[in-house]
């Protein structure tokens, strides 16, 4: 280090410092590939697990739709339509 009060030459001040970058070897590239494959495999497995879990839940639940007049008239018969479907909108015959 220059402890004197004289200024440094311009080429010493403006010279960029270069760092040495090592190239990764084949073992490092293989490990990165294995890690990426493992992450993709876990993501796909999680998707299918969640999908089958939701299908099982949907099979246990029904939708009940009741349609009819919005207001009731005194002395007039009111007719209501009742439909039951699965969550996937497939009709199901169940006792109500």
Residue, then its C-alpha position, 0 to 999 in steps of 0.5 A: x500500500x502506498x503510504x506517501x502523499x503522492x497520487x497513484x498513476x491513473x493506470x493503477x487506479x482504473x485497472x479492473x480487478x479480475x476474479x478467477x472463476x472456476x468451471x464446475x466439474x462433471x460431478x457438480x453438474x450431475x448433482x445439479x441434474x439429480x437435484x432438479x429431477x428430484x424436485x420435479x418428481x416431488x412436484x408431480x407426485x404431489x399434484x397426483x396425490x392431491x388430485x386423487x385426494x380431491x376425487x375421493x372427497x368429491x365422491x363422498x359429497x353431493x350437490x342439492x339444487x332446489x328450484x321453484x317460485x321466488x314467492x309463494x301465493x296464498x291458495x296456489x299450489x307451489x311446485x319445486x324441482x329437486x336435483x341431486x348431482x355429484x360435484x362433477x355435475x353428474x346426476x345421482x339418484x338418492x333419497x331426499 
